[in-house]
């Protein structure tokens, strides 16, 4: 079973996606990490790469072609990426949601904890309001790029098999709800065969 997990910034999607892969013994692929590496190699921030992607399609197309190929060649993995559900249509599609304020608060706390290891991406994010504004810019760029290149809105929850709102949940509670859903889907798949 392939499980694609997308969602909003600060929703905890990467944390619980990794936990799920570990629990299932699946390989974990992190598309955001690939995009951050692309930015780093070009000595720009992720925000700058996203802005560049609004006019230059290679910034998305390379990673998206990789996802498509992965979905054709492998099985039993968790892929953490906003467009993964689109490029691997046979995956179990999960969206992790959060209110903008709570997502920003979580990311801000994380930045504060990692203060000594801050990246260029974190510069200027010295308040919760700044993080929330940064998320708004990121979501707007995502919507623009994905609509332009693929005619999709990754934030439209109707296209997912399961939507998990983590706004009032801690990490463990979020993971348990996710794992419960995935386990039930896995049983359904096994019963079909």
C-alpha positions as CSV (number, residue, x, y, z in Angstrom):
1,X,0.0,0.0,0.0
2,X,1.2,3.5,-0.9
3,X,0.2,6.3,1.5
4,X,0.4,9.9,0.4
5,X,0.2,12.5,3.1
6,X,-0.2,16.2,2.3
7,X,-1.4,19.1,4.4
8,X,-0.9,22.6,5.7
9,X,2.2,24.0,7.2
10,X,2.3,23.4,11.0
11,X,-0.2,20.6,10.8
12,X,2.3,17.9,11.9
13,X,2.0,16.0,8.6
14,X,5.7,15.3,8.4
15,X,6.0,14.2,12.0
16,X,3.1,11.8,11.8
17,X,4.0,10.6,8.3
18,X,7.4,9.6,9.6
19,X,5.9,7.9,12.6
20,X,3.5,6.0,10.3
21,X,6.3,4.8,8.1
22,X,8.3,3.6,11.1
23,X,5.3,1.8,12.6
24,X,4.5,0.1,9.3
25,X,8.1,-0.7,8.4
26,X,7.7,1.3,5.2
27,X,10.1,3.5,3.4
28,X,9.5,7.2,4.0
29,X,9.9,9.8,1.2
30,X,9.9,13.5,2.1
31,X,9.3,15.7,-0.9
32,X,9.7,18.9,1.1
33,X,13.2,17.8,1.9
34,X,14.0,17.3,-1.8
35,X,12.8,20.8,-2.5
36,X,14.8,22.2,0.3
37,X,17.9,20.4,-1.0
38,X,17.2,21.9,-4.5
39,X,17.1,25.4,-2.9
40,X,20.2,24.8,-0.9
41,X,22.2,23.6,-3.9
42,X,21.3,26.9,-5.6
43,X,22.1,28.9,-2.5
44,X,18.5,30.2,-2.2
45,X,15.7,29.7,0.4
46,X,12.7,27.5,-0.1
47,X,10.5,30.6,-0.4
48,X,12.8,31.9,-3.2
49,X,12.6,28.5,-4.9
50,X,8.8,28.6,-4.7
51,X,8.7,32.2,-6.1
52,X,11.0,31.1,-8.9
53,X,8.7,28.2,-9.5
54,X,5.8,30.6,-10.3
55,X,7.5,31.4,-13.6
56,X,10.0,28.4,-14.1
57,X,8.3,25.0,-14.1
58,X,11.5,22.9,-13.6
59,X,11.4,23.8,-9.8
60,X,8.3,21.6,-9.5
61,X,8.5,19.3,-12.5
62,X,11.7,17.5,-11.5
63,X,10.3,16.5,-8.1
64,X,6.9,15.6,-9.5
65,X,8.4,13.4,-12.2
66,X,10.3,11.6,-9.4
67,X,7.1,11.0,-7.5
68,X,5.3,9.6,-10.5
69,X,8.1,7.2,-11.2
70,X,8.2,6.1,-7.6
71,X,4.5,5.3,-7.6
72,X,5.0,3.2,-10.7
73,X,8.0,1.2,-9.5
74,X,7.6,0.8,-5.7
75,X,5.0,-0.3,-3.2
76,X,4.6,-0.1,0.6
77,X,5.9,3.4,1.3
78,X,4.7,6.6,2.8
79,X,5.3,9.8,0.8
80,X,5.1,13.2,2.4
81,X,4.3,15.8,-0.2
82,X,1.6,18.2,-1.2
83,X,1.3,16.9,-4.8
84,X,2.0,13.2,-4.1
85,X,-1.7,12.3,-4.2
86,X,-1.9,13.7,-7.7
87,X,1.1,12.0,-9.1
88,X,0.4,8.6,-7.4
89,X,-3.4,8.4,-7.9
90,X,-3.6,4.8,-6.7
91,X,-2.2,5.9,-3.3
92,X,-4.3,6.2,-0.1
93,X,-4.7,10.0,0.0
94,X,-4.5,11.7,3.4
95,X,-4.7,15.5,4.1
96,X,-3.6,16.8,7.5
97,X,-5.3,20.1,8.3
98,X,-4.8,22.8,11.0
99,X,-6.0,26.3,11.6
100,X,-3.6,28.9,10.4
101,X,-2.9,30.3,13.9
102,X,-2.3,27.0,15.5
103,X,0.0,25.9,12.6
104,X,2.0,29.1,13.0
105,X,2.2,28.7,16.8
106,X,3.6,25.2,16.3
107,X,6.2,26.2,13.8
108,X,7.2,29.2,15.9
109,X,7.8,27.0,18.9
110,X,9.9,24.6,16.7
111,X,12.0,27.5,15.5
112,X,12.6,28.7,19.1
113,X,13.7,25.2,20.1
114,X,16.1,25.0,17.2
115,X,17.4,28.6,17.6
116,X,21.0,27.5,17.4
117,X,20.5,25.6,14.2
118,X,18.3,28.1,12.4
119,X,18.3,28.1,8.6
120,X,18.0,31.0,6.1
121,X,14.3,29.9,5.8
122,X,13.7,30.9,9.4
123,X,15.3,34.3,9.3
124,X,12.7,37.0,10.1
125,X,10.3,34.6,11.6
126,X,10.6,36.2,15.1
127,X,6.9,36.3,15.9
128,X,3.9,34.0,15.5
129,X,2.4,36.6,13.2
130,X,5.5,36.5,11.0
131,X,5.2,32.7,10.7
132,X,1.5,32.9,9.9
133,X,2.2,35.5,7.1
134,X,5.0,33.2,5.8
135,X,2.6,30.3,5.7
136,X,0.0,32.5,3.8
137,X,2.7,33.4,1.2
138,X,3.7,29.7,0.9
139,X,0.2,28.5,0.4
140,X,-0.6,31.2,-2.2
141,X,2.6,30.2,-4.1
142,X,1.6,26.5,-3.9
143,X,-1.9,27.3,-5.2
144,X,-0.5,29.4,-8.1
145,X,2.1,26.9,-9.2
146,X,0.0,23.8,-8.9
147,X,-2.9,25.4,-10.7
148,X,-0.7,26.7,-13.4
149,X,1.2,23.5,-14.1
150,X,-1.4,20.8,-13.1
151,X,-4.8,22.5,-12.8
152,X,-5.1,21.2,-9.2
153,X,-5.7,22.8,-5.8
154,X,-3.8,20.6,-3.2
155,X,-5.7,22.3,-0.4
156,X,-9.2,21.2,-1.7
157,X,-9.9,18.4,0.8
158,X,-12.6,16.7,-1.4
159,X,-9.9,14.8,-3.3
160,X,-8.6,13.0,-0.3
161,X,-9.6,9.7,1.3
162,X,-9.1,11.0,4.8
163,X,-8.9,14.5,6.3
164,X,-7.3,14.8,9.7
165,X,-7.7,18.1,11.5
166,X,-4.9,18.2,14.2
167,X,-5.8,21.7,15.5
168,X,-6.9,20.3,18.9
169,X,-4.8,17.1,18.9
170,X,-1.3,16.5,20.2
171,X,1.2,14.5,18.1
172,X,0.3,11.1,19.7
173,X,-3.4,11.7,19.3
174,X,-2.9,12.7,15.7
175,X,-0.8,9.7,14.9
176,X,-3.3,7.3,16.6
177,X,-6.2,8.7,14.4
178,X,-4.0,8.4,11.3
179,X,-2.9,4.9,12.1
180,X,-6.4,3.8,12.9
181,X,-7.6,4.9,9.5
182,X,-4.7,3.4,7.6
183,X,-5.1,0.1,9.5
184,X,-8.8,-0.1,8.5
185,X,-7.9,0.6,4.9
186,X,-5.2,-2.0,4.9
187,X,-7.7,-4.6,6.2
188,X,-10.1,-3.7,3.5
189,X,-7.4,-4.2,0.9
190,X,-6.4,-7.5,2.3
191,X,-10.0,-8.7,2.3
192,X,-10.3,-7.9,-1.4
193,X,-7.4,-10.1,-2.3
